[in-house]
Every structure is written in C-alpha cells, then in structure tokens.
Amino acid sequence: MIELLMNSCPEYSLLDSGNGKKLENFAGTRIVRSEPKAWWKPLLPESEWRKAVAVHDDDTRNANWHFRGGKAPEPWVLNFRDAFSLQLRFMDRSKQIGVFPEQSPHWDFILNHPVPAGTKKLLNLFGYTGAATLAAARAGWQVTHVDASKPAVAWGRRNQELSHLEKAPIRWILEDASKFCQREVRRGNVYDAILLDPPAFGRGPAGELWKVERDLPPLLENCRQLLSPKASLMILTLYTIDASSLLCKNLLEETTRRLGGNVTYGELATMETAGNRPLPLSLWAKWRRD
C-alpha cells in the first residue's frame, strides 16, 4: 500500500502552487520557485504571489534570483522543532536555498525512534547540507555524512554549529558516494543504518558523472555489503520524475533480501495552505528491522 507522508516542518509552509510554480514561506521569508509537478492553476490571487521577497527565474540559460528592492536578503535560520537548525540562503543560479522540507517526515522518524541497542553507525549518502545527519546525531547515531559538493559539506558543518551539536560524532566526507562505498567495502567497514538521497544527475568532486538509472543499482549492491549484521534501517528517496515509489520499493527489497524486516514505500508531499491540494515532491522507500 502506497503511503503518503506530508511535510511536518513547523517553520515551512506551501502557500500556493500552480502554472509550474510554488509560493513558499521559509521561516518568515516568502519566495517563488519553479515546480514542474504543479500542472494546475494557483488558488491565491496574483497580489499574494507579488509579496514574495525573491523569485527564481528558471530559464536554463540565465537562471537566477530576482529580489524585491534588488538586494538579496541576508542568510536566515530555519529551526526544526528543538532538534536542529539550518542556515538558509539564496544561491547563485540554483533555485535551492539549503533544505528540502518535504523530507521532514524522515527527520521525525529518525528523531522519534531510539537507536536500537548495540547499533550506532549511520551512513548518510548525498547528505546535502545535513538535515538528516543532524537529526540522526541528535537521536544518538554516530554519523558519516557523504556529499560530492564542497559548499554543501561546508554548509553542513555550519548547520552543526548552529544546532549546538559541535561535539556530536559526525564525520563530514567530501567524496563521490559510489567511490566512497567501494572503498568502504574493501576496508570491511559496516553501518547499522544507511540513508540515500541521490540526484537524478550530478558530478562528483573530480568530475565523476552520476546518472541515477545507471549508477543507483550498483551503489545499492555496495550498500548491501556495508550493512552490519545488526543493521535496522535504510531510507531511499528519489526525485526522478519518471520513476515511481514501486521502483524504490523493489530496489530496497532486492537490497535487503534475506535480512528480514519489511519495506514500506510511498510519496513525500506538502499540503497547500490555500486549499486542500497536496503537492507531490519525492518518492521514498524505507526498510526497517526491529
């Protein structure tokens, strides 16, 4: 049964969506970004959309932010409950600002489920700016955070400081996820939980080309070898528009075959405040063994 998980980030709201865009509020800052899954018409009047302090022009040749008054607001902070804090800021060209709030149900799951006895090591692949890493550290995991982007890793370290988790056992690794896992397999290292949030397309720090349809299955094979005998958790999220949650389910069932436990799967979505419309944003599957 496909399960729909809704955004649970208190300081984020989706105000409206439609015509390929979404109107959002991040901790008091209203912005407009493109959203290819919003095929319908907006519900709010244009006057509400014009209140945004920043609008991202998604033209592929000259994508950039446009700010009310012509100047970008200073970086600001989004707090997730009492668990951790994330610095948000407008990046050149990219429409991302440092967080994917639709993944908050996964953060809540990690925070609300105690680390099983005898297990401690969690691997977060494609960890971006560290929201899931910080949730896991707050819950008591020893976290290895891997991302191929130097700015993202530095951003994650800053978020660790903002969250007052400086003493938490987090290893920040700047590396291509596939290469890192291959080396970990050769070293004989294992983990008790693995999180994966791969992009559809990307490049590693040495120019390594990542294509999810080609590179995810062999990465999961290595992840299978990295699961310890006491492993209890894997979470996979995908933003690939032509994939499905059943695909995620099949991949995790294949990866965890003969390990026991069960796989749940579905979509991550955010409900508009303007109306009763959930905006689908991501696919997910979760393997859990109690």
BELRAHU-V521853 format. One record per backbone hydrogen bond with DSSP energy under -1.0 kcal/mol. CO is the residue of the C=O (numbers start at 1). NH is the residue of the N-H. If there is no record, write none. Layout:
CO/NH + CO/NH
This chain:
3/267 + 5/269 + 9/12 + 11/27 + 13/25 + 14/273 + 16/23 + 18/21 + 20/35 + 21/18 + 22/33 + 23/15 + 23/16 + 24/31 + 25/13 + 26/29 + 29/26 + 30/53 + 31/24 + 32/56 + 33/22 + 35/38 + 37/39 + 38/20 + 40/19 + 45/48 + 45/49 + 46/50 + 49/52 + 53/68 + 54/32 + 55/66 + 57/64 + 64/57 + 66/55 + 67/70 + 76/88 + 78/86 + 80/83 + 80/84 + 84/80 + 86/78 + 88/76 + 92/94 + 97/89 + 100/103 + 101/104 + 103/106 + 103/107 + 104/108 + 105/109 + 106/110 + 107/111 + 108/112 + 116/119 + 120/142 + 121/192 + 121/193 + 122/144 + 123/195 + 124/146 + 125/197 + 127/130 + 130/134 + 131/135 + 132/136 + 133/137 + 134/138 + 135/139 + 136/141 + 142/122 + 143/171 + 144/124 + 145/173 + 146/126 + 146/127 + 147/175 + 149/153 + 150/154 + 151/155 + 152/156 + 153/157 + 154/158 + 155/159 + 156/160 + 157/161 + 158/162 + 159/163 + 160/165 + 161/164 + 165/168 + 168/170 + 169/143 + 171/145 + 173/147 + 176/180 + 177/181 + 178/182 + 179/183 + 180/184 + 181/185 + 182/186 + 183/187 + 184/189 + 191/228 + 192/232 + 193/123 + 194/235 + 195/125 + 196/237 + 200/212 + 202/210 + 204/207 + 208/204 + 210/202 + 211/215 + 212/216 + 215/219 + 216/220 + 217/221 + 218/222 + 219/223 + 220/224 + 221/225 + 222/226 + 226/191 + 228/231 + 232/289 + 233/194 + 234/287 + 235/196 + 236/285 + 238/283 + 240/243 + 244/248 + 245/249 + 246/250 + 247/251 + 248/252 + 249/253 + 250/254 + 251/255 + 252/256 + 256/259 + 262/288 + 264/286 + 265/3 + 266/284 + 267/5 + 268/281 + 268/282 + 269/7 + 270/279 + 275/277 + 277/272 + 279/270 + 282/268 + 283/238 + 284/266 + 285/236 + 286/264 + 287/234 + 288/262
